[in-house]
Amino acid sequence: MRFLLLLLPLAVLLGCQPAPDQAATVATTDDLGRRLTLPAQPRRVLALAPSMTEMLYAVADTAIIVARVPQDNYPAVVQQKPVVNNYPVDLEKLVLLRPDIVFTVEGMTPVDDAQRLQEVGVPVFYQRFRRVEDVFAGLEKLGRLLGRPAKGRRVADSLRTELKALVAAAPQRAAPPTVLAITWQDPIYCYGQNTLFTDQIRLAGGQNAVIETFPQPYPALTREYILKLNPDVLLGGTFEKMDSTFFKNYPELRRIKAYQNRRVFAITGNLMERPGPRVVESVRELQNLLKK
């Protein structure tokens, strides 16, 4: 309520400012099933998730991107944009930027914040990614929403072609190695079955060691559970770093195959964490690690 009271005069003022004709609108539904009305030719956009910012730079006319969030670091030119905080969302500053559409991903932006923004005329479009193909489809969808459908298709099709060649080159194994990817050490959080990682590691020639689907995408695991999983590969840091931190804290986990065979590797966080146009690069990195 406080937010709406503060922004009501601002919303009225902004609504009175002269702006290009954007009478043409399109009705659509985002990946969370939320109904939205968007301008057919948006001229001011921003993203509240680094992955979505990368997707905007891959598809949009970059002149219409009006801001970035603090975590944005790719492509480098994004650093030239003004910053708006996304955790928590700086609602007042965001409205002052007058975006036609705000893009985000499921789990990044609270739906309550999206509703507050919508009430003052700022639509928030969510995307959801469970498979690598969802990222490609998301790029195509972004192209349509930005009035650049051909660009969206070209980017997506190029990535599909690159991924197809990468998968074809993957070593054929009778039993794909099981891979546990750690996101936090204390408590131990990992990439669960219902995350994009499951599809990424499959395409790279492996298998998510966590085959059970938990309510949380990134579940906390007990040491007993990890011993039961006994993964072939552990991702989360170099062997030396993990040996002096993770395995020092949990010495019983030195019994898992990944430690015994020194198949403990670091990954590039920005690639793994961001379901964006560099997703094929992430699959390639995983594939190379599984060859070791």
C-alpha positions as CSV (number, residue, x, y, z in Angstrom):
1,M,0.0,0.0,0.0
2,R,2.8,2.4,0.9
3,F,4.4,1.7,-2.5
4,L,1.2,2.5,-4.4
5,L,0.6,5.7,-2.4
6,L,4.1,6.9,-3.1
7,L,4.0,6.1,-6.8
8,L,0.5,7.2,-7.6
9,P,1.5,10.8,-8.2
10,L,4.5,9.6,-10.1
11,A,2.5,7.3,-12.3
12,V,0.1,10.1,-13.1
13,L,3.0,12.4,-14.0
14,L,4.6,9.9,-16.2
15,G,1.4,9.2,-17.9
16,C,1.1,12.8,-18.8
17,Q,4.5,13.0,-20.5
18,P,4.6,13.1,-24.3
19,A,5.6,9.7,-25.7
20,P,5.7,7.9,-29.0
21,D,2.4,6.4,-30.1
22,Q,2.1,3.0,-28.6
23,A,-1.6,2.5,-28.9
24,A,-1.1,-0.9,-30.6
25,T,-1.0,-3.6,-27.9
26,V,-0.9,-7.4,-27.8
27,A,-2.4,-9.8,-25.3
28,T,-0.2,-12.6,-24.2
29,T,0.5,-15.0,-21.4
30,D,3.9,-15.4,-19.7
31,D,5.4,-18.8,-18.6
32,L,3.7,-18.5,-15.2
33,G,0.3,-18.3,-16.9
34,R,-0.2,-14.6,-16.1
35,R,-2.2,-12.7,-18.6
36,L,-0.5,-9.5,-19.8
37,T,-1.2,-6.7,-22.2
38,L,2.0,-5.4,-23.8
39,P,2.9,-2.7,-26.4
40,A,3.3,-4.2,-29.8
41,Q,6.5,-2.2,-30.4
42,P,8.2,-1.7,-27.0
43,R,10.7,1.1,-26.9
44,R,12.0,0.8,-23.3
45,V,12.8,-2.6,-21.7
46,L,14.9,-4.0,-18.9
47,A,15.5,-7.4,-17.2
48,L,15.7,-8.2,-13.5
49,A,17.8,-11.4,-14.1
50,P,21.2,-11.5,-15.6
51,S,20.2,-14.4,-17.9
52,M,17.4,-12.3,-19.3
53,T,19.7,-9.3,-19.8
54,E,21.9,-11.6,-21.9
55,M,18.9,-12.7,-23.9
56,L,17.9,-9.1,-24.5
57,Y,21.4,-8.3,-25.8
58,A,21.1,-11.3,-28.1
59,V,17.8,-10.3,-29.7
60,A,16.8,-6.7,-29.0
61,D,17.9,-3.4,-30.5
62,T,20.2,-2.7,-27.6
63,A,19.3,1.0,-27.6
64,I,15.9,0.1,-26.0
65,I,17.6,-1.6,-23.0
66,V,17.3,1.2,-20.3
67,A,19.0,-0.4,-17.3
68,R,20.9,-3.3,-15.8
69,V,20.9,-5.1,-12.5
70,P,24.0,-5.3,-10.2
71,Q,24.9,-8.9,-11.2
72,D,25.0,-8.1,-15.0
73,N,28.5,-8.5,-16.4
74,Y,27.9,-9.9,-19.9
75,P,28.2,-8.6,-22.5
76,A,30.7,-6.1,-21.3
77,V,28.8,-3.2,-22.9
78,V,26.0,-3.7,-20.4
79,Q,28.1,-1.9,-17.8
80,Q,27.3,1.3,-19.6
81,K,23.6,1.1,-18.5
82,P,22.3,2.6,-15.3
83,V,21.7,0.2,-12.4
84,V,18.4,-0.8,-10.8
85,N,18.5,-3.1,-7.8
86,N,16.7,-6.5,-8.2
87,Y,17.3,-8.0,-4.7
88,P,15.2,-6.5,-3.3
89,V,13.6,-4.9,-6.3
90,D,13.9,-1.1,-6.2
91,L,10.3,-0.5,-7.3
92,E,10.5,3.3,-7.1
93,K,13.6,3.6,-9.3
94,L,12.3,1.0,-11.7
95,V,9.1,2.9,-12.3
96,L,11.1,6.1,-12.9
97,L,12.9,4.3,-15.7
98,R,9.5,4.1,-17.5
99,P,9.9,0.6,-19.0
100,D,7.3,-0.7,-21.4
101,I,8.1,-4.3,-20.3
102,V,10.2,-5.8,-17.6
103,F,11.5,-9.3,-18.2
104,T,12.5,-11.8,-15.5
105,V,12.7,-15.5,-14.8
106,E,10.8,-17.7,-12.4
107,G,12.1,-17.6,-8.9
108,M,14.1,-14.4,-9.4
109,T,11.4,-11.8,-8.9
110,P,8.7,-12.1,-6.3
111,V,5.3,-12.3,-8.0
112,D,3.9,-9.8,-5.4
113,D,6.4,-7.2,-6.7
114,A,5.4,-7.9,-10.3
115,Q,1.7,-7.3,-9.3
116,R,2.6,-4.0,-7.6
117,L,4.4,-2.9,-10.8
118,Q,1.5,-4.0,-13.0
119,E,-0.9,-1.9,-10.8
120,V,1.1,1.2,-11.9
121,G,1.2,0.2,-15.5
122,V,4.5,-1.7,-15.7
123,P,4.0,-5.2,-17.0
124,V,6.4,-8.0,-15.9
125,F,6.9,-11.0,-18.2
126,Y,8.2,-14.2,-16.6
127,Q,10.1,-16.9,-18.4
128,R,10.6,-20.5,-17.1
129,F,13.4,-22.8,-18.2
130,R,13.5,-26.6,-17.5
131,R,15.2,-27.7,-20.7
132,V,17.8,-26.2,-23.0
133,E,15.2,-26.1,-25.7
134,D,13.2,-23.9,-23.4
135,V,16.0,-21.3,-23.7
136,F,15.9,-21.4,-27.4
137,A,12.1,-21.1,-27.5
138,G,12.4,-18.3,-25.0
139,L,14.7,-16.4,-27.4
140,E,12.1,-16.8,-30.1
141,K,9.4,-15.6,-27.8
142,L,11.5,-12.6,-26.9
143,G,11.9,-11.8,-30.5
144,R,8.2,-11.8,-31.1
145,L,7.5,-9.6,-28.1
146,L,10.1,-7.1,-29.1
147,G,8.9,-6.9,-32.7
148,R,12.0,-8.7,-34.0
149,P,10.8,-12.3,-34.7
150,A,13.3,-13.0,-37.4
151,K,16.2,-12.1,-35.2
152,G,14.8,-14.3,-32.4
153,R,14.5,-17.3,-34.8
154,R,18.0,-16.7,-36.2
155,V,19.6,-16.7,-32.8
156,A,17.7,-19.7,-31.6
157,D,18.3,-21.8,-34.7
158,S,22.0,-21.0,-34.7
159,L,22.2,-22.3,-31.1
160,R,20.2,-25.4,-32.0
161,T,22.6,-26.2,-34.8
162,E,25.6,-25.6,-32.5
163,L,24.1,-27.9,-29.8
164,K,23.2,-30.6,-32.3
165,A,26.8,-30.8,-33.4
166,L,28.1,-30.8,-29.9
167,V,25.8,-33.6,-28.8
168,A,26.8,-35.7,-31.8
169,A,30.4,-35.4,-30.8
170,A,29.8,-36.6,-27.2
171,P,31.4,-39.9,-26.3
172,Q,29.0,-42.8,-26.2
173,R,28.9,-44.5,-22.8
174,A,27.0,-47.6,-21.7
175,A,26.4,-45.8,-18.4
176,P,26.4,-42.0,-18.2
177,P,28.5,-40.8,-15.3
178,T,26.4,-39.4,-12.4
179,V,27.2,-35.8,-11.5
180,L,26.4,-33.9,-8.3
181,A,26.7,-30.1,-8.7
182,I,27.1,-28.2,-5.4
183,T,25.8,-24.6,-5.1
184,W,26.5,-24.1,-1.4
185,Q,28.6,-26.0,1.2
186,D,27.1,-25.3,4.6
187,P,24.4,-26.5,4.4
188,I,25.0,-28.6,1.3
189,Y,22.8,-27.3,-1.5
190,C,22.8,-28.8,-5.0
191,Y,21.2,-28.6,-8.4
192,G,18.1,-30.7,-8.1
193,Q,16.3,-32.8,-10.7
194,N,13.9,-30.0,-11.6
195,T,16.6,-27.6,-12.8
196,L,18.0,-26.8,-16.2
197,F,21.2,-28.5,-15.1
198,T,19.6,-31.9,-15.4
199,D,19.1,-31.3,-19.2
200,Q,22.5,-29.7,-19.6
201,I,24.4,-32.6,-18.1
202,R,22.3,-35.1,-20.1
203,L,23.2,-33.3,-23.3
204,A,26.9,-33.3,-22.2
205,G,26.8,-37.1,-21.8
206,G,26.2,-37.4,-18.0
207,Q,23.3,-37.7,-15.6
208,N,22.2,-35.7,-12.6
209,A,23.1,-37.8,-9.6
210,V,20.0,-36.4,-7.8
211,I,17.3,-38.5,-9.5
212,E,14.6,-37.8,-6.9
213,T,12.5,-34.7,-7.5
214,F,12.3,-32.5,-4.4
215,P,9.9,-29.6,-3.9
216,Q,12.8,-27.2,-4.0
217,P,14.8,-26.8,-7.2
218,Y,18.0,-26.6,-5.1
219,P,17.5,-29.0,-2.2
220,A,19.7,-29.3,0.9
221,L,21.3,-32.7,1.1
222,T,22.5,-34.6,4.1
223,R,25.9,-36.3,4.1
224,E,24.2,-39.6,4.4
225,Y,22.2,-38.9,1.2
226,I,25.3,-37.9,-0.7
227,L,27.1,-41.1,0.4
228,K,24.1,-43.0,-0.9
229,L,24.2,-41.2,-4.3
230,N,28.0,-41.8,-4.5
231,P,28.4,-39.6,-7.6
232,D,31.1,-40.3,-10.2
233,V,31.7,-36.5,-10.6
234,L,31.4,-33.6,-8.2
235,L,31.1,-30.0,-9.4
236,G,31.7,-27.1,-7.1
237,G,35.4,-26.2,-7.1
238,T,38.8,-27.5,-8.0
239,F,39.9,-30.7,-6.3
240,E,42.5,-28.8,-4.2
241,K,40.0,-26.2,-3.1
242,M,37.3,-28.6,-2.3
243,D,39.7,-30.9,-0.5
244,S,40.7,-28.0,1.8
245,T,37.1,-26.8,2.4
246,F,34.2,-29.1,1.6
247,F,35.9,-32.5,2.2
248,K,37.7,-31.1,5.2
249,N,34.4,-30.2,6.7
250,Y,32.8,-33.4,5.7
251,P,35.7,-36.0,5.8
252,E,33.3,-39.0,5.5
253,L,32.4,-37.8,1.9
254,R,36.0,-38.6,0.8
255,R,34.5,-42.1,0.3
256,I,32.5,-41.1,-2.7
257,K,33.8,-42.1,-6.2
258,A,34.3,-38.5,-7.3
259,Y,36.8,-37.9,-4.6
260,Q,38.5,-41.3,-4.8
261,N,39.0,-40.8,-8.6
262,R,39.8,-37.0,-8.2
263,R,36.9,-36.1,-10.5
264,V,36.1,-32.9,-8.6
265,F,35.9,-29.9,-10.9
266,A,35.2,-26.2,-10.9
267,I,32.7,-24.8,-13.3
268,T,32.1,-21.3,-14.7
269,G,29.3,-20.1,-12.5
270,N,27.9,-17.5,-14.9
271,L,27.4,-20.2,-17.6
272,M,25.8,-22.8,-15.3
273,E,23.6,-20.3,-13.5
274,R,22.2,-18.4,-16.4
275,P,19.7,-19.9,-18.8
276,G,20.6,-17.6,-21.6
277,P,22.2,-17.6,-25.1
278,R,25.5,-19.0,-23.6
279,V,23.7,-22.2,-22.6
280,V,25.4,-24.2,-25.3
281,E,28.8,-22.9,-24.1
282,S,27.8,-24.3,-20.7
283,V,27.0,-27.7,-22.2
284,R,30.4,-27.7,-23.9
285,E,32.2,-27.0,-20.7
286,L,30.4,-29.8,-18.9
287,Q,31.2,-32.2,-21.8
288,N,34.9,-31.3,-21.6
289,L,34.9,-32.0,-17.8
290,L,33.3,-35.4,-18.2
291,K,36.1,-36.4,-20.6
292,K,38.6,-36.0,-17.7
